[in-house]
Every structure is written in C-alpha cells, then in structure tokens.
Amino acid sequence: MSKLYILLLLLTTLIPGFSQGVMVTGTIRDSASLAPLPDASIIVDYRRNWSAAKIDKKGNFSLELPSGDHVIVIRHVGYESFRKFIKDGTQMVHFDVLMTTTSSQLEEVIITSKGFDQTIRQPILGSLQINIKTLEKLPSAFGELDILRSLQMLPGVSSVGEASNGVNIRGGTTDQTLILLDDTPIFNPTHMFGLFSVIPPNTVNNLDLYKGNVPARFGGRVASVLDISTKNPNLDKMKISGGISLISNRLLIDAPIVKDKLGIYIAGRGAFNDFILPKLDKQLTNIRARFGELSAKSFFKINNKNTLTWMGYYSDDYFKTDLLTNLPNVVGNDTYYKHITTNSMLRWLHVISPKLNLQTTAIYAKYAPDIGTSEKSTGNVVKLRSSTEQRQVKSNINYQLSNHKFETGLVATQYVIKPGTLYPGASESVNLIATPTEKANELAWYVDDEINFSKKFAVSFGLRYSYFMSVGKSVVRHYVAGQPRDEFSVTDSTIFGKGEVTKAYGGFEPRLGVRYALSDQISLKFGYNLMRQYIQVVSNTATPIPTSRWKTSDTHIKPQISNLFTAGYYQSFSDNIYEVSLEGYYRNANNIIDYKPGADFLLQRFPETQLIQGRNKSYGLEAMLSKKKGITKGWANYTYARSLNIVDNGAALIELVNRGGWYPANYDKPHTFNASLDITVDTHNSFGFTFAYSTGRPYTEPIGFINYQNNVYPFYDKRNNKRIPDYHRLDFAWNIYNPSMKNRRWQGHWTFSVYNVYARKNAYSVFFKTENAVTKSYKLNIFAAPIATIAYNFTF
C-alpha cells in the first residue's frame, strides 16, 4: 500500500496538471438592486447537462474545473446572459457577476421617444420609428448600410427588384412616397441606379416611416412618408468617425465652434472603386460608376429661447454603360448618366414658453439629371439636360401638454420643372430641342391634434387644405372630347402669359386615427387618410431612371387623390420583450398616371398625348412578430398585398389597357415574407441574418409574333399577363466591435457580410430578343452570385 501511495505521489508531482485544475468562485447579483440571484444557472463549455456549481442564498458559487480553456455562461430568466473565458493555466479565478434585466434595455428593433410601448399607446397606425443602430447590424450588399434596402425588410415595403430606385409602399408607386431629408424632398433616392441610397447613414438620427396614418403636416404624396432627420452637431467635444469598404468610403468631422453655443459637422462619402465591380459580377464588366456626396449641418444656440439650424446636402452621380439610350437621330458608342442633387434647409425655432414654440423653415431642393451619348462617327457628345426644383417656406406653432399635442402651420411651395433640353454640340444630324418649362405654386394650411382622453382611449385628428395652381408662361391645347389626345384631335390652343393661372385644384385632406386599449398590453386602432398629389413621375419603366420626367398637374393631368382605410391589432407581452401586430388596409386612388402602348416621353412638348389616367385599388394584410430585447433579437413578418389598376377616366376605346379591365400594377407582389435575426454573442461580436421572399412581379409577354417584310414583331394582348419567378435571398453578417478589447477613444468596428449566400439567380426582368428570325426570352439577373465584402468603421 505504501509503495502504491508513493507511486501516485510521484506521478502527481512529475506530471504537470494531472491533479491541478482551476477553482472558479463568484457572486451573482442584480445590477440595479444588488439582490442575490440564487436561481441562476451556470453552463460550462455550452454543455447544458454538466454543471457542478452550487449557488447559495446569497448568490455565492464555487466550481472546480479540469485544466484547459473554458467558457462560463451564467443565465437567468429575464436577465442578459453573462459570459467569461478562462484561459488554460489559470489556477484560480473570482468574479462578481452583476446581471442586467432585459426590461432595462433599449428596444433595438423599433423605438420611439414616446416610450417603450408606443405601438400600443400611440393613436396612429402604420407608423414606425426605425433605430439606425439596428439597420447597421443587418447584412448589406457591398458592405454599405443601405437605408431603403433595409426598410424593405419591414411589412408593406417592397421594390420592383434589386438595384431599383425607390420603394413601393402599400401599393404605391415610388413617386407616391415622400422622402424627406431634414424637411427637404429627395427626388431620386439612390446612387448608381439603385445600388445605394442617397442618404448618408453616418449622419442619420431618426427615421420615421408613415405608411398608415400620415400626420397633416405632410402633404404632396398619396401613399406614404419617409421622414429622415439628421443628427445635430456636438456642442461639447470634437468627434471624428468614418468607414472604409470595397466600394465606398466615408468620413464625418463633428466639432464645436463655440462650446455649448455653436457647432458644425461635415460629412463626405464617395465611391470611386468601380474597377472592382467586374470582379464581383461579370455582368458589371462594362460599367463605370462613381458618386460623391457632401452633407453639412450647423446648430447655433442664440439664447435659451432661440436656435438656428442649417443643413446642406450635395451629391454627384456618374454612370456609364455601353447600352444606348434613345436620343433622337443619335448613333452612338456608349451613354453616360449623370445627376446632381442639391438640398438646403434653414430653420429658426423660437420657444415662447415650455409648452409653446414657433418654428419657421426655408427649404430649397434641386434634382438635375444629365444624359450624354457619344456619336460613333465624330465622338461628339449629344446631351440631354433636365431639372426639378422646389422652393418652400413653412411656419408652424406647437403646443404640448401631458395628454394633448397640438400643431398648426402654413406652407407655401413653388415648383419649377425643366423637362428636357437636347444640346447637339457639334453634331450635324441633331437639332437643338427645348421643352417648355413647367411652373406651379401650392399653398397649404394644416392642423394636427392628438388627445389622450383616458388611459384606454386616444384620438389623432388632422386636417389639411391644399390649393395648387399651374401657372404660365405656357400653351394649353384643346382636344376633341372622346378622342385620343394626339396631333389629329387638336381643335385649338390657349396661350397663357407669365404668372397666369392655367389650372387650379384644391381641397381638404382629413386624417384620423383612433386607439382603444383593451388592456395595458393590447390595443385596437382604426385610421383614415385622404391625400392629394400634384406632381408625379411619368415613365414607362418599372423603376424611374434619369430619362424619367417629373410632371406637374395641369389642365389635362389631374392630381392624384387617395383614400386609405386601416385597422390594426397590437399586443406586447413578456415585459414588452415581444410584440405582435396585425394590420389591414384598403386604399383607392383616383387619377393615377399610366402610359399608352408605345408611349415615348422623351422631349415631348405635350406629354398628355402619351398619358392616360385611371384608378388604383390596393389592399393587404400585414402580420409581424418582433423580439426587441435580449441576446437574440429580430423580427419576422408576412404580407399579403395586391395592387391593381384600371383605366377608365375618359380614355378612348383604343387607349384602354386590358380592354378596360383591372390589371396588376408593375409592383404587385401578393406574398412577401421577411425575417431578420441579430445574435449578440458578447460585447465584441454579433451575427446577423436576413431572409427575404416575395412573389415575382408582373411583366408583359407577347402572345405571338408577326413577320412583316422579313422583320419579326411581337404581338401583345394584355399588359402584365405573366410573372417573373419568385424572389428569395439569404444574407449573413458578422460584426466585430472594438477588436482590441481595450477601452480607448479610438473604437473600431469590422463587418464581414455575404449577400445572396446561396447564389440565387433572381430575375430582375424578362426581355425578348430576335435572332435569326427566332424570338427568345431571356432573364436579367442583377446579383446572380454571392457577394462577400468587408468593411471597417471607426470613431474617435
């Protein structure tokens, strides 16, 4: 026995670590009350069935582990999990665990300044305030946060396809959504033909999306409003942040000029790495694309009652391809598209009392597309230039009590649209063509009133009156009633001088939202909106391009008018960690814009000859479940939605689409399912997954072909009679925060993302091509392969 004892003693002495291990001790308490948490569970190396820890009533525990690397995870229902890594060689470790309740977390999916349960309490439907921090974690193409593409993960928000301009919300066209950047309108919301959003992400403070009840302070669109507010400059200390990715780079410098008084920031973003595009997708080989944007904002605190805010935004896009546009009499080699956006805002806020203030804002916005084609024979560049300008002044008074919020204001707007001028340069075959400038004025008054009558019952009431005037100098044609508007049906014309009113429209726009709470966690809501739209995009493409033109309402083009009815059920549970909502809507819109078969809007002096107007009905049901707190956060939603058009507004028989029957709109997608998942592993790592599925959008397929003089021509029967294949895509992102794991002023953030993980070849469109007297159909894919990117963001 003594020999065996001596042998064992020698073995434990000579063989390191044979009997040595690591002793882990600690205390588990609530971070706020410091109360012990004896019911917590301790998991070692993620093995749920292995735990030798004993936690006493005071929260103390001890645990003996064998030598090696270990991961300790401590969990408790209603609390954030705690993780601790123990390195091999450690013999003893002690740590105090202060666990944070999930109810004390900020809601990272959808948040609002009205409180954690705003969806339940607020008497407005279809209103979402999006947390920009949430969008930053979502996977994205090219490693760049894209606000519009991220919004498409929400119910009721879609687009006609990848790399498309704008979003379609609840059956609306892209121009029926009012996109505001600090109150200034954005007429083209994307860079590089839809690859990126124009909104600089590092300057965004809030994103408010109104797709149901739209407050009366907003007007001019009939579907929805995306109100984007940028952050104010820092008045305390200087801050620099930026990011580097394969495609674009950005930098923001935020500095106080006079501490606690005057501050300014300047933010720039640019994409000049278009040589990388062919490496990402061979279809992008002949593409040359770049953009640059600059935004600035200053905040001046004059005194305790007066502040002055200025914002400026400028962007310049350039896109070149060997595909040719249809400029008249031009035989070219390639085409470039260039567009410049210039926005500016000046706001004065005067605080009359803590409950009452007056705000006055001056706004300027200009969108100027430029298209050029190089002639084959001479290399001369023929250019087509156009522009859309909006000037606006508005003043409003805000009065707010604890249960009552009141706002009223006046708005004056001027529109100046130059539809297009063709500059021939040195061309001998092209003539100078200039289309008439369109001018219009709009006046509006509005009142918004939100009253909480009791804990259960609240009402939001709004009323807007708008008055629109199309003004000269212009020529207005008169056509034979009941006949197509064309060169052969013109009977007479009237010439209007500068400033003369050629046509006026106007009317009231009531808004109503009602909320009734069944309990603190459940509420029912009902809403109604009437909205008018006086300017719109005229185009015969599924998504607007620089050749599309903005058009004011006039004698022949009536303003669009929309009536939207909504109802919803909302419930939160588990201390507001989870939230479920169910919303239904029905919208009918009159005087929607559509185009005649074979329409050509380019350089048209009288675009009414190419347009027809009709009605749209859109209806749908949106269901969403979200988890807003905890290690795993995210949401899943399903939308059933239809959007149908009919042309029946005085159109001649030959102009009727689908023989005067209902037909699906270009963006009609009956079924959509989206899911987003954010997993926070620890303070330095998180993983994001998004999945998107939708029914394929409609397209028009010829029912046959006609051979005439050895040329094959397609024969069409009905518009939008087929659908492209269904769309689905999975994306992945890995976010690494502060890789050095040291607390210092410089903070870095790496993002590795894969867009379209399983290489789904989603069709953007279907087109037909005749070769050797045989016509075949082809599918156009934008991103047909996975796109893996890495980006680095920093702040100090």
N, C-alpha and C positions, 0 to 999 in steps of 0.2 A: 504493500500500500504506500509505504514511504517513497519507494522508487517511482511509482506512478505519479505521486504528488510532485516529486522533484522534476520529472519529465514535463509535466504540464506547466510547472512554473518556468522552466527553461523555454518552452515553446511560446508562452505569452510574453516572455521578455525579449526573445530573439526575433520573433515575427511581429513587425510593427502593425498596429491596428487590429491584431487578432481579437483582442477583448476591448480595445478602445472604441468609443463611439462619440456621439455628440449629445449633450444634455440641453434640451430646449425648455426654457421656462418663460412665463409671462403672465400678464393680466389682461383680461378682455373687458372693456367698459364702453358705455355710451359716450360719444364725443361731446354731447351737449350737457347731459346731467351727471356724467361720470358714474352712473349707476352700473353695477356689475352685470354681466350677461352670462349667467351660468348655463343657459340653454344653447349656447353657440356650438357649432360642430367644427372639428378640426380634421382636415383631409391632408394626407401626406402623399406627395407624388401623384396626386389625382386618382388615388385608389380609394374609392368610397368605402370599401369594406375593411379597410385597415386603419385603425386609429386606437392607440393605447393611451390617449390623453385623458386625464381626469380634471374636470373643471369644478372647483368648489363654489360655494355660495357667494364668495367674494370675487369670483371671476378669475382666480389664480389657476394656472395649469402647469403641468410638467410632463415632459415627453422625452424618452430616451430612444435615439435612432442609431442605426449602424453607421459606420463610416461611409462617406461618399457625398455626392451632390444631392440636395433635397429641395423640394418646393413645398412650403407650408401654405395651405389655404384655409382661412377661417371664414365661416359663413354663418349668417343668422337671418331668419326671415324678416324682411322689412329694412335690412341694412345692406350697405355696399360691402362686397367681399374684400377681404384683406389678403395680400399675398406677400410672402417672404422667401427669398432664395438664400439657401445656406450652402456655402462652398465647402468642398472636400478639404479636410484638415482642421476644420473648426471643432473644438472640443466642448465648448460651452457657449451658449448664446441666450440672452434675455431681451425681451422686447415687450413694451406696453402697447396694446392694441386699442386705439380709440376708433370705434366704428361709427360711421356716418349713416343716418337714416336716409332711405331713398326719397322720403317725402320732403327732405330739405334740399334736394337737388333742383336745379333749374330744369324746366322741360326743354329738352333738346330737339324735339321734333317740330312742334308748333308752339310758339309762346306769344304772349301779348302783355302789354303794360296794364291791362285791366285786371290781371290776376290769374291764378293758376287754373281757374275753372271758367275762363271767359267763354268757351264754346257753349257751356251750359247756361251762363247768365246773360250773355250779350243778345239783344233782340235783333240780331242781323244774321241772315243765313248766307252760306257760301262765302264767308269772309275768313281768310287765312292770313295770319302774320307769320312769315317764314323766318326761322332762325338761320342766319347766314353761316353760323358755325356748323350747323347740320349739313348744309349743302357742300361745305368744304370737305367733308368726310366721304361724300359719295364718289364712286368711281366716275371717271370722265375720259372722254376721248382726248388724246394728245396731252394728258396730264394737266389740263387747264380747266378750272372751275367754270362751268357754263350755266348761267342762271336760267335761261329759257329751257335748255335741255333738262335741267334738274326739275323744273316745275312740271315737266311732262310726266313725272312720277306721281303726281297728285291726281285724284279723281276729277274727271271732266276736262282735263287739259291734254291736248294732243297736237300733232302736226301731221302734214301730209307725208313726211318721211325724213330720213336723215339728211342733214345739210340743207334744211329748208328754212326759209325766212319767216320768223314769227311763230305764233302758236294759235291754235284753234281752240276756243273755249266754249263749251256747251253749245255746239252747233254754229258758232260764229266764224266768219272769215277772219283772216289775220288783221285786216284793217279795221275790223269791228272791235278790236281790243285796244283801248287807250293805254299806251305805255308812257309813263311819266318818270323823268329823272329830275328830282327836285323841282317838280311842277312844270318842267319843260317837256314838250312832246318829242318822242323819238319816232321818226317816220320810217326808218329802216333799222331794225333792232339787231342786225347781225353783221359780222365781218366774214370775208372770204366766202360769200354766197351761202352763209348759214353754218359754217364750221364753228364760229364763236359768236357769243353775244357781245353787243357793243358796250354793255355796262361793265365798267372796271370793278372787279369783285373786291379788291382791297380797299375801296372807298365806301362800300355799301354798309349802311347801318340797319335799315329796316326794309322789308319787302312786304307790302300789303296787297293781297290779291282779292279782288271783289268779283265773284262770279255769280252771286245771287243778288242780295240787296246791295245796290250801289248808292252810296250817300249822294244827296242832291248837289253837293259841291262839285261833283264830277259831271261833265257833260260832253257831248260831241261824238260819242260812240254808243252802239246799241247792244253790245254783248257783255263786255267786262272791262275792268280797270286793273292794271298792274302799277301800283304806286310805289316807286323806289325812292327812298330817302338816303342821302349820303351822310356820313358822319361829320360832325363839326370839328374844326381844328382844336388841337390841345392847347389850352391856355397856361399849362403848368410847366411841362418839360418837353424837350425835343425827342422825337421818335422817328426812327427810320425802319422801313420794312420793305420787303420785295420778294421776288421769286424768279427762278430760272427753270425753264423746261425746254424740251426739244424744239418746240415751235415758237413760243413767245417768252418774253422777259418783261418784268415789271419792277418799278421802284416807286416808293412813296416817301416823301420827306415832310414831316409834320413838325412845325416849330412855332413856339410863341414869340411874337414880335415884342409885345409889351405884356409882361406876366399878368395873368388874371384880367387882361383887358382886350388884347388883340392877338389873334393867331391866324396862321395860314398854312395850308398844305398844298403840295404839288405832287401829282401822281402821273406817271407815264407808263405806257405799255406798248410793246411793239412786237411784231412777228416778221422776221427777215430771213428765216431759215427755210425758205421754200425748196431749197435743194434737197431737203430731207424727204419731202413728200413722195417722190418716186420710190424711195426705199420702204415707205410704209404701205404703198399700194401702187401697182404698175399702172392703174388707170389714171394716176395723177402725174404721169411722166411729162406730159406737155403743158403742165400747169405752172404758171408763175404767179405767186400770190404773196402779198405782204400787206400789213396795215400798221398804222401808228396812231396812238391816241394820247391826248393830254387832258387832264382834268385838274382843276384847282378850286379851292374854296377858302374863303376868309370869313372870320367871325369877329365883329367889333362890338364889345360891350360898352356902349357910350356911357350909360349910368345904370342904376338899378331899375329904371323903367323903360329904357330904350336899347334895342340891339339892332345891328345892321349885318345882314348876311349876303354874301355874293358867291355865286357858283358859275364856273365856266367850263365848257366841255368842247373838245375839238377832236375829230377823228378823220383819217385819210386812208381810204382803201384802194388797193390796186390789184386787179385780177386779169391775167392774160391767158388766152387759150387759142388753139388753132381751129376751134369751132367758130364759124362765122355767123354774125348777126345779119339781119335782113335790112341793111341800109339800102335805100333806093339807088339803082344804077351803079352800085359799087361791086367790083370783082376784086376780092381781097385775099390776103395770105393768112392773117390772123386778126383777132379782135381783142381789145382791152376794155375793161370796165373799171371805171374809177368813180368813187362817190365820196363826198365830203359832208360831214355833219358838224354844224356849229351851233351850240346852245349856250344861253346865258340867262342868269336869274339874279335879281336884286330884291331883297325882302327887308322891310322895316317892320319891327314889332314894337308896339307901344303898350306897356302894361298900365292900364287905368287903375286897376285895383287887383288884389289877389285872385278875384273871381272873374274879372272882366279885362279883355285885351282887344286891341285893334291891330290888324295885320294888313299891310299893303305890299303887293308884289308886282314887279315888272318882269316880263318874260320875252325872250327872243329865241326863235329856233329856225334853222335853215338846213334843208337837205338838198344837195346839188349833185346829181349823177352826171357822168361824162362817159360817152362811149365812142371808141375810135376804131376804124378799120384801115389797115394799110393796103393800098391798091397794088395789085400784082405787077402791073406794067411799070409804074413810076416809083412806088414806095411812098407816095404821098398819103398822108393820113387824113381821112374824112371823119369829122367829129360831129356827134350829136350831143347837145347840152340841154339840160333842163334844170328846174329848181322848184322847190316848195318852201315858202316862208310863212311863219306865223308870228305875229306880234300880239301881246296880250297884257292887259293891266287889270288887276283884280284887288278888291279890298273886302275884308270880312271882319265881323265882330264876333268874338267868342265869349260866352257866359257859361260858367260851370259851377254847379252846386254838388253836394254829395250824391244826390239821386236825380239830378237834372242837368242835361248838357244841351245848350242852345247855340246855334251858329247861323248867321245870315250874311249875305255878301252880294256884291255886284261884280260882273265880269264883262269886259269889252275886248273883242278879238278881231284881228284883221288877218285875212288870208291873201297871199299873192302867189299864184301858181303860173310858172312859165313852162308849158307842156313840152316844148322842144324846139330847138333851132338847129338846122343842119348846116354845118360850115364845110364847104367843099375844099378849102385850101387851094392848092394849085391844080385840082382836077379839071379836066376838060369835059367830062361827061356828067358831072354832078352840079346841080344848081343850088344856090342858097335858098333854103326854105325856112320860114319862121311862122310858127303857130301863134295865134293871139294869146296874150296874157289874160289870165282869169283873176278877177279881184272880187272879194266878198267881205262883208262885215257881219259880226254876230254880237248881240247884246244878250245878257242873261242876268236874272236875279234868282236867288235860291234861299231856302231856309231849311235847316236841319234841326230836329228836336228829338232828343232821346230822354224818356222819362221812365224811371223805375217806380211804379205806383206802389208796389209791395215786393216782398221777397219772392213772390211767385209770378207776378205779372209786370211786364215791361213792354213799352212800345217805342219804336223808332219811326218817326214821321218826317218825310222830306217832300218839298215841293220846289220845282224849278220851272221858270218860264224863260224860254229862249226865243229870240227873234233874229232871223237870218235874212240878209239882203245880198243878192248878187248884183254887182254894180259894173257899169261900163268904164271904159270905152269898149263896146262890143257890137257885133252884128248878130241878131237873132232871126233865124229862119222860121218860116211858117210852112207847114206841110199839109197835104190833103188828108183829112180825117179818115181813119180806117185803112190807110195805105201805108206800106213800109216807108220809113223815113229814109229817102235816098235822093240822088240828084234829079230823079224824074218826077218826084212828088212835091217839089218845092213850088209854092204858089207866090210867095212874097217874102220880104225880109224887112226888119226894122233896125235902124241904126241908133244906138244909144251913145250919148256923149260921156266924157269922163266924169265919173262920180254919180251918174244917173242910175237909179234902181231899175234893174231889168226884171227882177222877180223877187218876191219876198215870201218867206214861210215862217211859221211860228206856232207856239202852243205850249200848254202846261205839261209838265212831266212829274206826276206824283210818284212817290216812293213810300212804301210801307213795310214795316217789319214788326211782328208780334211774337212775344215769347211768353209761354206759360210753363212754370216749373211744377212738375208732379212731385218732386222731392228735391233735396239738395244735390242729388246726382243725376236726375232725369229731367229733361225739358222737351217741350214741343214748340215748333216755330212755324210761322207762316209769313210769306213775303210776296210783295207785288212791286214791279218796276215798269214804268213807261219811259223810254228814252228815244231821243232823236239824233240822227247823224246827218250832217250837212256836207261833209267831204268824204270821199271814198277813193279806193284804188280801182282803176279799170284795167283789166288784164285778162288774157285768155290762157294763162298758165296756171298750174295748180298752186304754185308759190310765187309771190311777187319777185321780179328781177329788176335791175336798173332800167330796163326798157318800159316797165310798167309806169303808168302815169297817175298822179293824183288828180281828182276832178271834183270841182265844187258843184253843188246842186244849182240848177238854173231853170229856165223856162221848160225844158224838156226832161231834165233829170230831177225827179222829185226826191226829197230827203227820205232816208230810211227811218221807219218807226217800228219800235219793238215793244211788245208786251210780254213780260216774263212773270210767271207764277211759280212759286217754290214752296215746298213744305218739307219739314225735317224732324227727325227724332234723334236725340243726343243723350248719351249716358256715359258717365265716368264711374270707375269702381277701383277697389284696392288702393284707397288713399290717392286717387287721381293718377295712379301709375298707368292705368289702361283707360282708353277712351274709344267708344264706338259711335259711329254716326251713320245715319241713313237719310239721304236727301233725294227728293224727286223734283223734277222741274218740267215745265212746258212753256215754250216760247214761240210766238208767232211774230214774224217781221214782214212788214209791207215795203214795197218799192226796193227790194233787193236788186243789186246790179248783176246782170248776166250778159253774155255776148251772143251775137248772132253767129250762125255757122259761117266759118271762113272769115271772121272779123279780123281787121287789121287796124290797131290804134296808133301805129307809128306815124307821127306828123299829121294826124287828122285835124283839120281845122274845125270840123263839126262832128265830134265823137258820138253824138246822139244817133248818127246814121249806123253805127256799129253796135249799139247797145239796146238791150231790152230790159224791162223791169218786171218783176213778179213778186212772189211771196215765198217765204221760207217757214217751215214748221220744224221745230227741234224739240225733242223730249227725251227724258232719260231718268235713270235711277242710279245713284252713286252710294256705294257702301264702303266704309273704311274702318279698320281696326288699327289702333296705334298703341305702342308701348313707349312712354315718354321718359322713363327714368330707369336706372339700373345699369348693370354691366352690358346687357343686351337691350338695345333699343331699335325701334324701326316701325314700319307700318306695312300694311297690305290693303289694297283696295281693288274693287271691281266696279266697272261702269258699263251699264247698258245704255247706249245712246243712239239716236237716229237724227239725221238732218236731211230734210227733203225740200226740194224746190219745185215751184210751178210757175210757168209764165202765162199770166192771164190778165195783164194790166194793159189792155188796149192794143195788144200786138196783133198784127195782121196774120192771117192763116198761114202764110208762107214762113212767118217768123217763129211760129210756135215750136217749142222744144218738146220732143217726145209726144207730138200731136196734142199738146196742151195738157198732158197728164203729169203727175208727180214723178220726179226722178231724184236719185240720191245725189247730194252735193259732193264735190270733189274730195271733201274731208270726212265723209260719212264712214264711220267705223263702229259697227254695232257693239262689238265686245272688246273690252280692254281690261287687262289685269296687270297690276304693278305691285312689286314688293321690294322693300328696302330693309337691309339689316346692318346694324352697326354694333360690333362687338368690341368693347374696351377691355383688352387683356390686362393692361396695367396703365400707369401714368405715362408710359413711353410708347405703347403700341396699341393700335386699334385696326380692326379689319372691317371692310365694308363690302357688301354685296348688293347688287340691284338686278332685278329681273323684270323684263317688260314683254308683254304680249298684247297684240291687237289684231283685229280683223283687217285684212287688206283693204286699201281704199279703192274706190271705183275708177275705171278707165273706160274709154270708148273703143270697142273693137269693131272693125268693119265686118259686115255680114257677107261681103263678096267683093269682087274686083271686076272692073270694066276695062277691056282692051280697046283703046281708041287710037288709030293711026300709029300702031306699034308701041303705044305707051300704056302702061297699066295704072289705073286709078282706083283707089279704094271707094267702096260704096257703104255709107253709114246709114243705119236705120234709126237707132235710139242712142241717146247720149248716156254715158256711164252705164253701159249694159253688162260689163264684166268687172271682176275684181282681181287685183294682183294677189299673189299668195300671202297668207297670214304672216305677220311680223312677230318675231320673238328674238330676245337677246339677253345674255348674261354678262355682267361686268363685275370686276373684282378690284379692290384697292387695299393696299397695306400702308398705313400711316405710321411713321416713326417720329415721335416728338422728342426733342432735346436728346439726341443720341449720346451726348457726353455724360448725361445723367448728373450734371453738376448745375447748381443754381447760379446762374450768372446773367448778366444783362443781355448778352447775345443768345438768342434762342433759335435753334434750327429745327426744321421740320421737313422730312423726306416723305415723298409719296410715290409709291410704285403702283401702277394701275394697268389692268388689262381690259380693254374694251372689246366686246364681242368675243368672249372667251372660247366658245366652241365653234367659231368661224361660220356662223350662219350667213348664208348669201341672201340677205334680204333684198327684195326687189324694190327699187325706188319708183320705177315706172316701166311700162311696156311700150315699145315702139315697133314700127313696121318698116321694113326695108325691102325694096325690089331689086333683085339681082338676076340677070339672065332671064328676064320675063317671069320670074318666080318671086312672090312676095312672102317673106318670112317674118315672124315675130321674134323680138329679142327683149331680154330683161336687162335693165340698167341697174347695176349694184354700185352703191357708193362705198361702203366699207364691207368688202367680201372676205376679209381675213382678220384675225385678232390683231389689235394694235396695242403693243406693250410700250409704255412710256414711264419715264421717271422725272420727277420734278423736285426742286428744292426751294423751300420758303424760309425766310428769316425775318427776325425783328430784333431791334435793339434800341 
